[in-house]
Amino acid sequence: MRGGETPSNYTGRMGNWYWVGVFAGLGVALGIAAAAGLAGRRLALLAPLLAAALAVALGIAFADVGEAVGGGAGGILGAAGALQLVGGALGRGGTRMATALLVVIGAAFVAALSFVPVLGYVEALAVPALGMRLRRRAGKRYAGLRTLARD
C-alpha cells in the first residue's frame, strides 16, 4: 500500500480479495485465542460469538464491510475448530494456563500466516476440518479398552 491508503480503498494488483482473506485469517486466529481462553468453562460455547464480534469490529474499524464479514466468518470457524482441540488437551490432563499459552502462541502464528495471499482462506477451511477430524477420532480411539472393562 502507498501512504495514506487503507485496506478498504486499496485496489492495486491484489485488490479486496486479499484483504478479505487477511481478515478471515485474523478472525480464525481470534477464534483460536477465544477457544483457548474459554475452553473448559461453561462459557466455552460463547467463544465463536466473541471471536466473530471482535473480528467484525476490527474489519469495520480498519477496512470495510466485506473484510468485516470475512473476519466474522473466520472467527466462528476458528473457534469452532479450536474448541475440540483445546477441550481434548484439557480432557487428557493439560492445565488450563499451559494449554491456553501454547494455543495463543499458535494463534499468533496463524495471524501472521494470514498475511500470505490465499492462506487466510485456507486457514478458515483447515481449522474447522481439523476440529471435525479430532471429533470423529475421539470416540473411536479407546473403544477397545472400554469393551474389555465390561467383562
N, CA, C and O of each residue as an XYZ file, in Angstrom:
604
protein
N       0.841     -1.184      0.000
C       0.000      0.000      0.000
C       0.882      1.242      0.000
O       1.993      1.241      0.529
N       0.377      2.255     -0.582
C       1.072      3.530     -0.580
C       0.603      4.352      0.608
O      -0.412      4.029      1.225
N       1.324      5.399      0.928
C       0.987      6.232      2.074
C      -0.423      6.780      2.015
O      -0.848      7.280      0.973
N      -1.148      6.696      3.100
C      -2.482      7.255      3.198
C      -3.589      6.332      2.745
O      -4.764      6.661      2.911
N      -3.253      5.186      2.176
C      -4.295      4.272      1.720
C      -4.632      3.272      2.807
O      -3.754      2.789      3.523
N      -5.881      2.978      2.917
C      -6.336      1.958      3.858
C      -6.667      0.690      3.085
O      -6.820      0.745      1.865
N      -6.782     -0.445      3.757
C      -7.112     -1.672      3.044
C      -8.403     -1.571      2.244
O      -8.528     -2.218      1.204
N      -9.373     -0.771      2.706
C     -10.661     -0.709      2.020
C     -10.602      0.044      0.693
O     -11.387     -0.249     -0.209
N      -9.688      1.008      0.554
C      -9.656      1.742     -0.702
C      -8.456      1.363     -1.567
O      -8.195      2.022     -2.573
N      -7.745      0.345     -1.206
C      -6.614     -0.119     -1.990
C      -7.099     -1.108     -3.035
O      -7.591     -2.183     -2.691
N      -6.969     -0.763     -4.288
C      -7.424     -1.639     -5.367
C      -6.281     -1.937     -6.314
O      -6.473     -1.960     -7.529
N      -5.098     -2.166     -5.778
C      -3.937     -2.482     -6.594
C      -4.044     -3.872     -7.183
O      -5.143     -4.366     -7.434
N      -2.917     -4.494     -7.401
C      -2.899     -5.803     -8.037
C      -3.672     -6.848     -7.256
O      -4.335     -7.700     -7.847
N      -3.593     -6.793     -5.947
C      -4.241     -7.835     -5.149
C      -5.706     -7.538     -4.874
O      -6.514     -8.464     -4.792
N      -6.059     -6.295     -4.734
C      -7.449     -5.925     -4.556
C      -8.056     -6.372     -3.250
O      -7.354     -6.743     -2.309
N      -9.380     -6.329     -3.207
C     -10.109     -6.624     -1.976
C     -10.048     -8.095     -1.571
O     -10.105     -8.394     -0.378
N      -9.935     -9.015     -2.518
C      -9.925    -10.435     -2.159
C      -8.783    -10.736     -1.207
O      -8.919    -11.590     -0.330
N      -7.670    -10.056     -1.362
C      -6.536    -10.262     -0.458
C      -6.906     -9.854      0.961
O      -6.654    -10.596      1.911
N      -7.505     -8.674      1.104
C      -7.815     -8.167      2.437
C      -8.939     -8.945      3.101
O      -8.941     -9.092      4.323
N      -9.884     -9.442      2.334
C     -10.913    -10.306      2.922
C     -10.256    -11.563      3.467
O     -10.616    -12.022      4.552
N      -9.302    -12.129      2.739
C      -8.570    -13.300      3.220
C      -7.747    -13.011      4.467
O      -7.680    -13.830      5.383
N      -7.125    -11.841      4.492
C      -6.353    -11.461      5.688
C      -7.267    -11.366      6.901
O      -6.946    -11.891      7.967
N      -8.395    -10.704      6.742
C      -9.302    -10.564      7.879
C      -9.956    -11.890      8.250
O     -10.262    -12.116      9.421
N     -10.175    -12.768      7.277
C     -10.680    -14.104      7.598
C      -9.638    -14.868      8.421
O      -9.984    -15.538      9.394
N      -8.373    -14.767      8.036
C      -7.307    -15.416      8.808
C      -7.147    -14.819     10.188
O      -6.914    -15.543     11.156
N      -7.268    -13.506     10.290
C      -7.209    -12.868     11.606
C      -8.399    -13.289     12.467
O      -8.265    -13.460     13.679
N      -9.553    -13.454     11.842
C     -10.718    -13.958     12.570
C     -10.485    -15.369     13.077
O     -10.862    -15.698     14.201
N      -9.861    -16.212     12.249
C      -9.527    -17.572     12.693
C      -8.595    -17.509     13.903
O      -8.786    -18.235     14.878
N      -7.595    -16.647     13.835
C      -6.656    -16.510     14.954
C      -7.374    -16.027     16.217
O      -7.096    -16.514     17.313
N      -8.293    -15.073     16.068
C      -9.068    -14.614     17.223
C      -9.950    -15.740     17.766
O     -10.133    -15.859     18.978
N     -10.489    -16.556     16.878
C     -11.301    -17.692     17.301
C     -10.486    -18.710     18.068
O     -10.947    -19.251     19.073
N      -9.281    -18.974     17.603
C      -8.407    -19.911     18.307
C      -8.057    -19.366     19.683
O      -8.072    -20.106     20.666
N      -7.745    -18.093     19.760
C      -7.410    -17.478     21.047
C      -8.610    -17.477     21.993
O      -8.458    -17.725     23.189
N      -9.802    -17.198     21.462
C     -11.003    -17.213     22.302
C     -11.283    -18.627     22.817
O     -11.680    -18.805     23.968
N     -11.076    -19.616     21.972
C     -11.263    -21.009     22.403
C     -10.265    -21.375     23.486
O     -10.596    -22.103     24.422
N      -9.042    -20.871     23.362
C      -8.029    -21.151     24.377
C      -8.402    -20.528     25.716
O      -8.191    -21.131     26.768
N      -8.947    -19.343     25.674
C      -9.282    -18.658     26.918
C     -10.545    -19.162     27.587
O     -10.674    -19.079     28.808
N     -11.473    -19.682     26.807
C     -12.766    -20.072     27.371
C     -12.983    -21.578     27.456
O     -13.977    -22.013     28.036
N     -12.103    -22.371     26.908
C     -12.299    -23.829     26.905
C     -12.278    -24.374     28.325
O     -11.549    -23.882     29.186
N     -13.082    -25.386     28.549
C     -13.155    -25.993     29.865
C     -14.051    -25.240     30.827
O     -14.183    -25.632     31.986
N     -14.653    -24.192     30.375
C     -15.563    -23.406     31.221
C     -16.969    -23.474     30.629
O     -17.160    -23.924     29.499
N     -17.929    -23.028     31.396
C     -19.314    -23.028     30.906
C     -19.517    -22.059     29.747
O     -20.420    -22.239     28.931
N     -18.689    -21.053     29.680
C     -18.813    -20.030     28.646
C     -18.139    -20.424     27.331
O     -18.073    -19.606     26.413
N     -17.642    -21.647     27.220
C     -16.890    -22.063     26.036
C     -17.710    -21.933     24.759
O     -17.150    -21.660     23.697
N     -19.006    -22.120     24.839
C     -19.836    -22.022     23.640
C     -19.967    -20.589     23.136
O     -20.427    -20.360     22.017
N     -19.568    -19.637     23.950
C     -19.596    -18.237     23.522
C     -18.332    -17.834     22.764
O     -18.270    -16.731     22.221
N     -17.335    -18.700     22.719
C     -16.071    -18.374     22.049
C     -16.271    -18.012     20.581
O     -15.702    -17.015     20.137
N     -17.057    -18.775     19.796
C     -17.248    -18.357     18.395
C     -17.916    -16.991     18.259
O     -17.559    -16.208     17.379
N     -18.875    -16.707     19.120
C     -19.555    -15.407     19.037
C     -18.633    -14.265     19.440
O     -18.650    -13.201     18.821
N     -17.835    -14.482     20.466
C     -16.881    -13.470     20.912
C     -15.845    -13.194     19.828
O     -15.536    -12.041     19.529
N     -15.317    -14.259     19.247
C     -14.308    -14.099     18.194
C     -14.902    -13.404     16.975
O     -14.265    -12.532     16.384
N     -16.114    -13.784     16.601
C     -16.753    -13.147     15.444
C     -17.002    -11.669     15.702
O     -16.784    -10.840     14.818
N     -17.453    -11.333     16.898
C     -17.708     -9.926     17.224
C     -16.418     -9.109     17.172
O     -16.408     -7.999     16.641
N     -15.338     -9.650     17.718
C     -14.059     -8.934     17.681
C     -13.552     -8.776     16.250
O     -13.060     -7.712     15.875
N     -13.674     -9.836     15.454
C     -13.196     -9.771     14.073
C     -14.024     -8.796     13.241
O     -13.475     -8.068     12.414
N     -15.331     -8.777     13.451
C     -16.183     -7.819     12.735
C     -15.825     -6.396     13.146
O     -15.766     -5.504     12.300
N     -15.591     -6.182     14.417
C     -15.205     -4.843     14.882
C     -13.880     -4.409     14.258
O     -13.735     -3.256     13.851
N     -12.913     -5.325     14.180
C     -11.645     -4.992     13.523
C     -11.853     -4.685     12.048
O     -11.270     -3.740     11.516
N     -12.685     -5.486     11.390
C     -12.945     -5.274      9.977
C     -13.600     -3.931      9.706
O     -13.248     -3.246      8.746
N     -14.543     -3.556     10.543
C     -15.214     -2.266     10.356
C     -14.269     -1.109     10.692
O     -14.283     -0.075     10.024
N     -13.453     -1.290     11.728
C     -12.551     -0.220     12.142
C     -11.434      0.028     11.134
O     -11.071      1.179     10.889
N     -10.885     -1.029     10.547
C      -9.716     -0.872      9.696
C      -9.975     -1.069      8.209
O      -9.103     -0.778      7.390
N     -11.155     -1.559      7.844
C     -11.383     -1.832      6.431
C     -12.823     -1.509      6.057
O     -13.284     -0.384      6.252
N     -13.530     -2.497      5.522
C     -14.863     -2.272      5.000
C     -15.752     -3.454      5.388
O     -15.322     -4.352      6.112
N     -16.972     -3.445      4.909
C     -17.944     -4.468      5.286
C     -17.527     -5.855      4.808
O     -17.711     -6.833      5.531
N     -16.972     -5.956      3.611
C     -16.546     -7.259      3.094
C     -15.489     -7.903      3.973
O     -15.547     -9.102      4.248
N     -14.532     -7.116      4.407
C     -13.491     -7.624      5.292
C     -14.063     -7.986      6.657
O     -13.634     -8.960      7.276
N     -15.026     -7.206      7.123
C     -15.667     -7.491      8.406
C     -16.429     -8.815      8.349
O     -16.391     -9.595      9.301
N     -17.109     -9.064      7.252
C     -17.838    -10.323      7.089
C     -16.853    -11.495      7.040
O     -17.080    -12.529      7.667
N     -15.767    -11.328      6.296
C     -14.734    -12.374      6.244
C     -14.143    -12.651      7.608
O     -13.923    -13.807      7.971
N     -13.884    -11.602      8.363
C     -13.339    -11.778      9.717
C     -14.327    -12.459     10.642
O     -13.944    -13.318     11.437
N     -15.590    -12.089     10.548
C     -16.611    -12.726     11.387
C     -16.753    -14.203     11.080
O     -16.846    -15.025     11.991
N     -16.769    -14.541      9.807
C     -16.860    -15.959      9.422
C     -15.623    -16.713      9.893
O     -15.730    -17.834     10.390
N     -14.456    -16.106      9.742
C     -13.226    -16.735     10.217
C     -13.227    -16.937     11.721
O     -12.744    -17.957     12.212
N     -13.763    -15.978     12.454
C     -13.830    -16.103     13.914
C     -14.699    -17.266     14.350
O     -14.333    -18.020     15.251
N     -15.848    -17.412     13.714
C     -16.738    -18.527     14.060
C     -16.086    -19.858     13.718
O     -16.095    -20.782     14.531
N     -15.517    -19.963     12.514
C     -14.905    -21.213     12.084
C     -13.668    -21.565     12.913
O     -13.457    -22.727     13.261
N     -12.861    -20.563     13.223
C     -11.654    -20.802     14.012
C     -11.959    -21.277     15.421
O     -11.329    -22.210     15.917
N     -12.919    -20.640     16.062
C     -13.275    -21.035     17.423
C     -13.928    -22.403     17.450
O     -13.659    -23.207     18.343
N     -14.787    -22.669     16.475
C     -15.457    -23.969     16.438
C     -14.455    -25.093     16.250
O     -14.598    -26.152     16.861
N     -13.449    -24.886     15.422
C     -12.436    -25.911     15.222
C     -11.492    -26.063     16.394
O     -11.107    -27.178     16.746
N     -11.119    -24.957     16.997
C     -10.141    -24.999     18.084
C     -10.735    -25.491     19.402
O     -10.003    -26.023     20.236
N     -12.028    -25.330     19.608
C     -12.637    -25.804     20.859
C     -12.448    -27.306     21.039
O     -12.240    -27.775     22.158
N     -12.520    -28.056     19.956
C     -12.331    -29.501     20.045
C     -10.891    -29.833     20.436
O     -10.656    -30.715     21.262
N      -9.944    -29.137     19.851
C      -8.534    -29.373     20.159
C      -8.217    -29.024     21.605
O      -7.591    -29.808     22.318
N      -8.646    -27.857     22.030
C      -8.344    -27.402     23.389
C      -9.087    -28.255     24.418
O      -8.525    -28.606     25.455
N     -10.337    -28.587     24.136
C     -11.090    -29.450     25.048
C     -10.449    -30.819     25.193
O     -10.421    -31.378     26.290
N      -9.933    -31.366     24.095
C      -9.246    -32.647     24.155
C      -7.964    -32.574     24.966
O      -7.649    -33.494     25.720
N      -7.229    -31.490     24.813
C      -5.996    -31.325     25.590
C      -6.295    -31.208     27.077
O      -5.588    -31.781     27.906
N      -7.336    -30.471     27.411
C      -7.704    -30.338     28.823
C      -8.248    -31.648     29.371
O      -8.008    -31.975     30.534
N      -8.973    -32.398     28.559
C      -9.519    -33.677     28.989
C      -8.457    -34.733     29.216
O      -8.678    -35.686     29.963
N      -7.322    -34.578     28.588
C      -6.237    -35.541     28.746
C      -5.221    -35.106     29.786
O      -4.139    -35.686     29.880
N      -5.556    -34.102     30.559
C      -4.700    -33.736     31.684
C      -3.918    -32.459     31.527
O      -3.127    -32.134     32.413
N      -4.089    -31.723     30.467
C      -3.388    -30.456     30.311
C      -3.943    -29.401     31.256
O      -5.144    -29.368     31.522
N      -3.082    -28.553     31.755
C      -3.553    -27.482     32.626
C      -4.111    -26.350     31.784
O      -3.711    -26.172     30.633
N      -5.022    -25.594     32.344
C      -5.658    -24.501     31.588
C      -4.657    -23.449     31.148
O      -4.675    -23.016     29.996
N      -3.793    -23.040     32.047
C      -2.858    -21.959     31.725
C      -1.849    -22.390     30.665
O      -1.602    -21.648     29.715
N      -1.271    -23.563     30.810
C      -0.270    -24.022     29.848
C      -0.913    -24.262     28.485
O      -0.350    -23.890     27.455
N      -2.082    -24.878     28.481
C      -2.777    -25.122     27.217
C      -3.136    -23.805     26.550
O      -2.935    -23.643     25.346
N      -3.659    -22.872     27.314
C      -4.031    -21.571     26.757
C      -2.802    -20.845     26.200
O      -2.869    -20.237     25.131
N      -1.698    -20.908     26.915
C      -0.479    -20.237     26.448
C      -0.001    -20.831     25.129
O       0.319    -20.094     24.195
N       0.048    -22.141     25.048
C       0.505    -22.787     23.814
C      -0.445    -22.515     22.647
O      -0.003    -22.292     21.520
N      -1.735    -22.533     22.920
C      -2.710    -22.298     21.847
C      -2.689    -20.841     21.404
O      -2.859    -20.563     20.217
N      -2.486    -19.918     22.313
C      -2.398    -18.500     21.938
C      -1.139    -18.248     21.110
O      -1.169    -17.434     20.187
N      -0.047    -18.919     21.417
C       1.157    -18.806     20.585
C       0.859    -19.326     19.180
O       1.286    -18.733     18.190
N       0.126    -20.429     19.101
C      -0.288    -20.940     17.799
C      -1.203    -19.971     17.070
O      -1.114    -19.826     15.851
N      -2.076    -19.310     17.808
C      -2.983    -18.325     17.199
C      -2.193    -17.137     16.634
O      -2.545    -16.602     15.583
N      -1.134    -16.729     17.325
C      -0.290    -15.644     16.804
C       0.384    -16.067     15.504
O       0.524    -15.263     14.582
N       0.798    -17.318     15.431
C       1.381    -17.842     14.197
C       0.351    -17.862     13.071
O       0.667    -17.522     11.931
N      -0.872    -18.258     13.387
C      -1.955    -18.264     12.398
C      -2.238    -16.837     11.917
O      -2.471    -16.614     10.729
N      -2.217    -15.882     12.838
C      -2.452    -14.480     12.457
C      -1.360    -13.985     11.517
O      -1.647    -13.273     10.555
N      -0.118    -14.352     11.786
C       0.974    -13.934     10.908
C       0.840    -14.567      9.526
O       1.101    -13.916      8.515
N       0.435    -15.828      9.481
C       0.279    -16.511      8.191
C      -0.881    -15.962      7.369
O      -0.910    -16.134      6.150
N      -1.831    -15.308      8.019
C      -2.984    -14.803      7.273
C      -2.605    -13.685      6.309
O      -3.390    -13.357      5.418
N      -1.424    -13.093      6.462
C      -0.988    -12.041      5.547
C      -0.370    -12.592      4.264
O      -0.087    -11.834      3.337
N      -0.162    -13.899      4.207
C       0.293    -14.526      2.962
C      -0.937    -14.686      2.067
O      -1.961    -15.199      2.519
N      -0.854    -14.257      0.812
C      -2.042    -14.349     -0.044
C      -2.646    -15.745     -0.067
O      -1.924    -16.734     -0.196
N      -3.936    -15.828      0.055
C      -4.788    -17.010     -0.003
C      -4.757    -17.833      1.289
O      -5.694    -18.596      1.526
N      -3.732    -17.720      2.133
C      -3.662    -18.554      3.328
C      -4.742    -18.236      4.352
O      -5.107    -19.115      5.132
N      -5.262    -17.029      4.381
C      -6.361    -16.715      5.287
C      -7.590    -17.556      4.972
O      -8.284    -18.025      5.874
N      -7.849    -17.741      3.675
C      -8.970    -18.585      3.265
C      -8.699    -20.044      3.624
O      -9.593    -20.753      4.085
N      -7.466    -20.482      3.412
C      -7.096    -21.868      3.730
C      -7.239    -22.127      5.230
O      -7.729    -23.180      5.637
N      -6.816    -21.179      6.037
C      -6.954    -21.327      7.490
C      -8.420    -21.442      7.895
O      -8.772    -22.237      8.766
N      -9.266    -20.645      7.258
C     -10.688    -20.669      7.600
C     -11.326    -22.012      7.251
O     -12.346    -22.375      7.837
N     -10.757    -22.742      6.326
C     -11.257    -24.067      5.979
C     -10.547    -25.179      6.752
O     -11.166    -26.182      7.107
N      -9.254    -25.004      7.012
C      -8.455    -26.072      7.617
C      -8.721    -26.244      9.112
O      -8.764    -27.377      9.592
N      -8.896    -25.174      9.849
C      -9.077    -25.291     11.304
C     -10.376    -26.020     11.656
O     -10.337    -26.911     12.503
N     -11.525    -25.693     11.054
C     -12.723    -26.478     11.376
C     -12.619    -27.925     10.883
O     -13.160    -28.835     11.511
N     -11.930    -28.136      9.770
C     -11.746    -29.514      9.286
C     -10.917    -30.320     10.276
O     -11.199    -31.494     10.513
N      -9.902    -29.697     10.851
C      -9.104    -30.367     11.881
C      -9.959    -30.683     13.099
O      -9.863    -31.776     13.658
N     -10.788    -29.741     13.512
C     -11.670    -29.972     14.653
C     -12.648    -31.108     14.401
O     -12.910    -31.911     15.297
N     -13.195    -31.182     13.184
C     -14.121    -32.274     12.855
C     -13.397    -33.616     12.839
O     -13.948    -34.628     13.273
N     -12.186    -33.624     12.349
C     -11.408    -34.863     12.333
C     -11.100    -35.331     13.756
O     -11.199    -36.521     14.057
N     -10.729    -34.400     14.621
C     -10.465    -34.760     16.014
C     -11.720    -35.276     16.699
O     -11.652    -36.203     17.507
N     -12.854    -34.688     16.386
C     -14.110    -35.119     16.999
C     -14.466    -36.537     16.571
O     -14.921    -37.337     17.388
N     -14.260    -36.850     15.295
C     -14.562    -38.203     14.812
C     -13.649    -39.245     15.425
O     -14.090    -40.354     15.727
N     -12.385    -38.908     15.613
C     -11.420    -39.860     16.163
C     -11.523    -40.011     17.670
O     -11.087    -41.027     18.211
N     -12.080    -39.042     18.356
C     -12.089    -39.048     19.822
C     -12.845    -40.235     20.390
O     -12.384    -40.836     21.361
N     -13.981    -40.593     19.826
C     -14.773    -41.691     20.361
C     -14.224    -43.054     20.021
O     -14.488    -44.011     20.749
N     -13.478    -43.183     18.957
C     -13.010    -44.470     18.491
C     -11.669    -44.882     19.088
O     -11.329    -46.065     19.064
N     -10.932    -43.975     19.601
C      -9.562    -44.258     19.996
C      -9.462    -45.331     21.068
O      -8.623    -46.224     20.948
N     -10.271    -45.279     22.095
C     -10.165    -46.219     23.209
C     -11.377    -47.137     23.312
O     -11.674    -47.648     24.392
N     -12.065    -47.348     22.225
C     -13.267    -48.177     22.255
C     -12.938    -49.607     22.664
O     -13.733    -50.236     23.362
N     -11.800    -50.133     22.255
C     -11.416    -51.492     22.622
C     -11.204    -51.652     24.114
O     -11.557    -52.687     24.680
N     -10.645    -50.665     24.749
C     -10.418    -50.742     26.186
C     -11.734    -50.711     26.957
O     -11.856    -51.352     28.001
N     -12.707    -49.981     26.458
C     -13.995    -49.935     27.132
C     -14.699    -51.287     27.069
O     -15.368    -51.681     28.024
N     -14.558    -51.986     25.973
C     -15.194    -53.298     25.874
C     -14.530    -54.309     26.789
O     -15.196    -55.212     27.295
N     -13.245    -54.177     27.008
C     -12.546    -55.074     27.925
C     -12.944    -54.802     29.372
O     -12.988    -55.726     30.185
N     -13.229    -53.565     29.696
C     -13.577    -53.218     31.064
C     -14.950    -53.756     31.461
O     -15.220    -53.926     32.650
N     -15.797    -54.018     30.513
C     -17.135    -54.523     30.825
C     -17.110    -55.976     31.272
O     -18.018    -56.420     31.974
N     -16.094    -56.718     30.880
C     -16.046    -58.157     31.212
C     -15.790    -58.419     32.654
O     -15.724    -59.575     33.069
